[in-house]
Structure formats: C-alpha cells, structure tokens
Amino acid sequence: MVRRKIIILFVCLLAAVGSVFPSALFGRVESFSGRLTRVSSSGEELLAAGDIILEQDVLQLDEGSLAVIRLSAGSV
C-alpha cells in the first residue's frame, strides 16, 4: 500500500515537472551560412551558432542558405 502511494506520488511529481517546461528541446544550431531567422508572434529574431531551437519554433532560412542543426536526439 505504501509502495503504491510512493509510485503515484512519483508519477504526479513527474507530471508537475513536465508542465513547468512546456517547450520541448528540438536541437541546437551547429552552423549556418546566410540568414537563419526564428519567427514568432513577437517578431523575428536572427539566430546564431549555438542558439537553442525549441519544438514550437518556426524557422525561416533564406534562399540559397544552409543550416546545420544538431537534434536533441543526437542526429544532425
């Protein structure tokens, strides 16, 4: 009985921690040539190498540009 309560408490704590971080990490800008922009309701933001990309981010890459993004799963 006590073990079951501990497991339920643990699951509830995991759910609470997950709700604090609503945006899942998608990846990180490794390198790019040209212009890479994050588009949001508050405007546009130029990205640089090392910037973090979140799952809900909308990215815009100018024609002829190239971007390398290392995904959080480890692939590029």
Secondary structure, DSSP 8 states (H G I E B T S, - for coil): -HHHHHHHHHHHHHHHHHHH--S-EEEEEEEEES-EEEEETTEEEE--TT-EEETT-EEEE-TT-EEEEEETTS--
